[in-house]
Amino acid sequence: MGGAAAKFFFSGGFFPMVPILAREFYGILRTPRALAAIVAMSLAFAMLVLARWPSEALVDLSGGQSRQVFRVFSLGLFAGVLLLAPAFPAASIVREKIKGTLALLFNSPVTALEIYYGKFFGVLAFTAILLSTSLPAAAACYAMGGIDLVGDVGSLYLILTVVAVEYVALGLLVSSRAQSPDSAVRITYACVFVFCFASLGPYYLFQGQEGTLADLAYWVRRLSPLPVLQELIGQGSMGAAGLLETRSGLGEFLGVSFVAIAGLMGATLQRLNYKIFDRSRSQGLITDDQSTAVQAARRVFFLVDPQRRKAGIPFYLNPVMVKEFRTRRFGRFHWLLRLVAICAVLSLALTFAATTGTMDWGVETVGGLLVLFQVLLVALITPSLAAGLISTERESGGWDLLRMTTMSGLRIVTGKLASVAWTLLLILFATAPGYVVMIYIKPSMWLQVSLVMACLALTAIYTLALSAAVGAWFHRTATSTVTVYVVLLGVFLGPLLIWLGREAPFGFEVVQTALMINPMGAALSVIETPGFAQYELIPGSWWVAGVVSVAAFASLGFRVWRLLRPL
């Protein structure tokens, strides 16, 4: 009877969404990356707790040591949810659409609401498994004493559960509107960055002020779980700049998150119908086929005409690099100019908004904001361009065509890397005007700005090398993109989480060693950003980044050599 009841339940006897839920849940569990995520999370939490576990058989009656262990555990659990929760829902719907199974679901008796909830709870069930791997570590923290089961541990899991639900809903919305799994992953992680980190920026600029903009910045800040998480573990509130807050953040964070979740769900449900397959777009008309008057007018109005027929590839250019620019989405030159213009405007706008408070903040804080802005752009854009350099060709069959050409493996790899390197170089130069304003305000900082630009250039090389090397070992673009984002988030976010725990529970040497792994830490240290000025990270950070970059490029070369060998 029990087996028959289970069979009846999972076949959708009571709830039609159950088969979709089971298919989604078991489909995720069967993937190798799901097993790797579960094992990695379990080991990471065990190591985090053991790293701060008391080595002597003494009881800390004050509870200070247990709070330190709980702080490390909380930051590690938050990083795990941030890295892994968006990865699985991002490709869920778009992969069904590409395979054609989504159309079959629309023609079945299952409604769009049941399809959505089946996928939503299927992904959420796997996220619950990831959270459950931390329960032994949470029990160990509680066993040390000094923390409350409901007020501390319960609040932590409540915050992270809401974050997981919000990011799953976000991933499904992006997946319903994306055209490929890899683009869905890129856009989802970009949105997670906006929700978690960029939402803190407006409040940092308008804090202590009154008015509509200041109130709006305060509520936008509540989209991020970081301030309320820091309040829970006793580190103050991120972005508060020493200001005391009298309003409780947990209730407001939950309220804003529930509104965001409802909006994300509603937008996805509105998309789940037959219109999801429509992609009407004008084919346009090549400018060269237009009249002479139209061509002359477009030369006046367009610096680079996007509809003009391209000339042939000159002999001195790498054809693989040109091919990457012409076939990549947003890789055409007019899109690059638009990207450069947007970055330049944002850099100057950030500098202008920040320098209005220079008397209170200091130029060093403004420089720290610029560094964070540039590194955020590099960390978001580089994986989307470099993670699929090899895997996209293998997945589409283009790698076999490249093997049939007379080009060597070195020429193929350098062409692909150059296409990403030029884009990153344009981004770095586009954000440079902000530093010119800083030097104008404080001319003695020209040497620091020069060292910061060197750190940022090394950060771009470091990120490019890791993205290309890690992505080359995967066959599918979506998998390589997810893996690269997880690796880079670990490299850039992990040391910052340790920095947040400076003095308690991490000592000076531990924080300095962790920041050595992150080239961004060296830039923040050089510019003397508050909280980073006391760490000596140069030239040690440069050596670490250089060695890792050389090893990553060597790994990429070995992988390409293996792929170019005769079958």
Buried (B, 14 or more C-beta within 10 A) or exposed (E): EEEEEEEEBBEBEEBBBBBBBBBBBEBBBEEEBBEEBBEBBBEBBBEBBEEBEEEEEEEBEEEEBBBBBBBBBBBBBBBBBBBBBBBBBBBBBBBBBEEEEBBEBBEEEBBBEBBBBBBBBBBBBBBEBBBEBBEEBBEBBBEBEBBEEEEBBEBBBBBBBBBBBBBBBBBBBBBBBBEBBBBBBBBBBBBBBBBBBBBBBBBBBBBEEEEEEBEEBBBBBBBBBBBBBBBBBEBBBBBBBEEEEEEEBBEBBBEBBEEBBEEBBEBBBEBBEEEBEEEEEEEEEEBEEBEEEEBEEBEEEEEEBEBBEEEEEEEEEBBBBBBBBEEBEEBBBBBBBBBBEEBBEBBBEBBEBBBEBBEEBBBBBBBBBBBBBBBBBBBBBBBBBBBBBBBBBBBEEEBEEBBEEEBEBEBBBBBBBBBBBBBBEBBBEBBBBBBEBBBEEBEEBEEBBEBBBBBBBBBBBBBBBBBBBBBBBBEBBBBBBBBBBBBBBBBBBBBBBBBBBBEBBBEEEBBBBBBBBBBBBBBBBBBBBBBBEEBEBBEBBBEBBBEBBEEBBEBBBEBBEEBBEEE
